[in-house]
Amino acid sequence: MWWMALATLHAEPVDRVLVFAGDRIVTEGDVAFDAFFSPRDSSPVPAFEDDTYAVEEKLVDIALARALAGDLAIFRPADGEVRARFDAFLASFPEPEEGRRRLMEWGFDGEEFLGFLYSRMVAERCVLRSVVASTSGADWNDRYLAWTAELRRRSPVRRAP
């Protein structure tokens, strides 16, 4: 019985699952981190830059695109590209060390954050290659929504109870 009391004293907060997207999950922590990350990052995917698109839905799309991309070479960014995006993120702070400190508060060291960026960039490349670019923003958005609807049809998305 004493071990239960001891375990309760050292309990860590649990990150609540919001959505099961195929074999991946989206948590409250993911949504909170995106609120910190996205304003300081520039995505080449218009839907990921659209503030009217729900963050939770964007993260589901990213999870499904990342799963679809797998480890195919065509979607892999070069190390230099990932590093450049990391440097651009750090440059969004008055001092780069502040950016590193803030990442540590989210549980990321430099290498872990590079891994996060790599995964995000793979998902973005998958989206961009899958949704044919056009000159019309509305046309691209319609194609994107049709593509994600098909992706969601093939990869079950369930809301957590």
C-alpha positions as CSV (number, residue, x, y, z in Angstrom):
1,M,0.0,0.0,0.0
2,W,2.9,2.4,0.8
3,W,4.2,2.1,-2.8
4,M,0.9,3.4,-4.2
5,A,1.3,6.5,-2.0
6,L,4.9,6.9,-3.1
7,A,3.9,6.5,-6.8
8,T,1.2,9.2,-6.4
9,L,3.8,11.6,-5.1
10,H,5.9,11.2,-8.2
11,A,3.1,11.0,-10.8
12,E,3.7,12.7,-14.1
13,P,0.9,14.5,-15.9
14,V,-0.6,12.4,-18.7
15,D,-0.9,13.8,-22.2
16,R,-4.5,13.2,-23.2
17,V,-5.1,11.6,-26.6
18,L,-7.5,13.5,-28.8
19,V,-7.5,11.6,-32.0
20,F,-6.3,8.2,-33.3
21,A,-5.1,8.8,-36.9
22,G,-4.4,5.5,-38.5
23,D,-1.6,4.0,-36.3
24,R,-0.6,7.5,-34.9
25,I,-2.1,9.7,-32.3
26,V,-2.7,13.4,-31.8
27,T,-2.6,14.6,-28.2
28,E,-3.4,17.8,-26.3
29,G,0.3,18.3,-26.0
30,D,0.7,18.1,-29.8
31,V,-1.9,20.8,-30.2
32,A,-0.3,23.0,-27.5
33,F,3.1,22.6,-29.0
34,D,1.8,23.5,-32.5
35,A,0.4,26.8,-31.0
36,F,4.0,27.5,-29.9
37,F,5.8,26.2,-33.0
38,S,3.7,27.2,-36.1
39,P,3.8,31.0,-35.6
40,R,7.6,30.7,-35.7
41,D,7.8,28.4,-38.6
42,S,6.9,28.7,-42.3
43,S,5.4,25.7,-43.9
44,P,5.3,25.3,-47.7
45,V,1.8,23.7,-47.4
46,P,-0.9,26.4,-47.6
47,A,-3.3,24.5,-45.4
48,F,-0.7,24.3,-42.7
49,E,-0.3,28.1,-42.7
50,D,-4.1,28.7,-42.7
51,D,-5.2,30.0,-39.3
52,T,-8.8,29.1,-40.0
53,Y,-8.0,25.4,-40.3
54,A,-8.3,23.7,-37.0
55,V,-4.9,22.8,-35.4
56,E,-6.2,19.3,-34.5
57,E,-7.3,18.7,-38.1
58,K,-4.0,19.9,-39.4
59,L,-2.1,17.6,-37.1
60,V,-4.3,14.6,-38.2
61,D,-3.4,15.5,-41.8
62,I,0.3,15.6,-40.9
63,A,0.1,12.3,-39.1
64,L,-1.7,10.6,-42.0
65,A,0.7,12.1,-44.6
66,R,3.7,11.1,-42.5
67,A,2.4,7.5,-42.3
68,L,1.7,7.5,-46.1
69,A,5.2,8.8,-46.9
70,G,6.9,6.2,-44.8
71,D,10.6,6.1,-45.5
72,L,10.5,6.7,-49.2
73,A,13.6,8.6,-50.5
74,I,11.5,10.9,-52.6
75,F,10.0,12.6,-49.5
76,R,13.3,12.8,-47.4
77,P,14.7,16.3,-46.9
78,A,18.5,16.7,-47.0
79,D,20.2,17.2,-43.6
80,G,21.1,20.8,-44.6
81,E,17.4,21.6,-45.3
82,V,16.4,20.3,-41.9
83,R,19.2,22.3,-40.3
84,A,18.3,25.4,-42.2
85,R,14.7,25.2,-40.9
86,F,16.0,24.6,-37.4
87,D,18.2,27.7,-37.7
88,A,15.3,29.8,-39.1
89,F,13.1,28.7,-36.1
90,L,15.8,29.7,-33.6
91,A,16.3,33.0,-35.5
92,S,12.6,33.8,-34.7
93,F,13.6,34.5,-31.1
94,P,15.5,37.6,-30.0
95,E,18.3,35.3,-29.0
96,P,18.9,31.7,-30.3
97,E,19.6,30.5,-26.7
98,E,16.0,31.6,-25.8
99,G,14.7,29.4,-28.6
100,R,16.8,26.5,-27.3
101,R,15.6,27.1,-23.8
102,R,12.0,27.2,-24.9
103,L,12.4,23.9,-26.8
104,M,13.9,22.3,-23.7
105,E,10.7,23.4,-21.8
106,W,8.8,21.4,-24.3
107,G,11.1,18.4,-23.8
108,F,13.2,18.8,-27.0
109,D,16.9,18.9,-27.1
110,G,18.5,20.0,-30.4
111,E,18.6,16.5,-31.9
112,E,15.0,15.6,-30.9
113,F,13.8,18.8,-32.5
114,L,15.7,18.1,-35.7
115,G,13.9,14.8,-35.7
116,F,10.6,16.5,-35.3
117,L,11.4,18.9,-38.1
118,Y,12.5,16.1,-40.4
119,S,9.2,14.3,-39.8
120,R,7.2,17.4,-40.4
121,M,9.1,18.1,-43.6
122,V,8.6,14.5,-44.9
123,A,4.8,15.0,-44.3
124,E,4.9,18.4,-46.1
125,R,6.7,16.9,-49.1
126,C,4.2,14.1,-49.3
127,V,1.3,16.6,-49.3
128,L,2.9,18.8,-51.9
129,R,3.7,15.9,-54.3
130,S,0.2,14.4,-53.7
131,V,-1.8,17.6,-54.2
132,V,-1.0,18.9,-57.6
133,A,-0.1,22.6,-57.3
134,S,-2.0,25.1,-59.4
135,T,-2.1,28.9,-59.8
136,S,-5.3,29.3,-57.9
137,G,-5.2,29.1,-54.1
138,A,-8.9,28.1,-53.9
139,D,-8.3,25.4,-56.4
140,W,-5.3,24.0,-54.5
141,N,-7.4,24.1,-51.3
142,D,-10.2,22.1,-52.9
143,R,-7.7,19.5,-54.2
144,Y,-6.1,19.4,-50.7
145,L,-9.5,18.8,-49.0
146,A,-10.4,16.1,-51.5
147,W,-7.0,14.4,-51.0
148,T,-7.3,14.5,-47.2
149,A,-10.8,13.2,-47.4
150,E,-9.6,10.2,-49.4
151,L,-6.7,9.7,-47.1
152,R,-9.0,9.8,-44.0
153,R,-11.3,7.3,-45.7
154,R,-8.4,4.9,-46.2
155,S,-6.8,5.5,-42.8
156,P,-9.4,5.4,-40.0
157,V,-9.6,8.5,-37.8
158,R,-11.2,8.1,-34.5
159,R,-11.9,10.8,-31.8
160,A,-10.9,9.7,-28.3
161,P,-13.8,9.3,-25.9
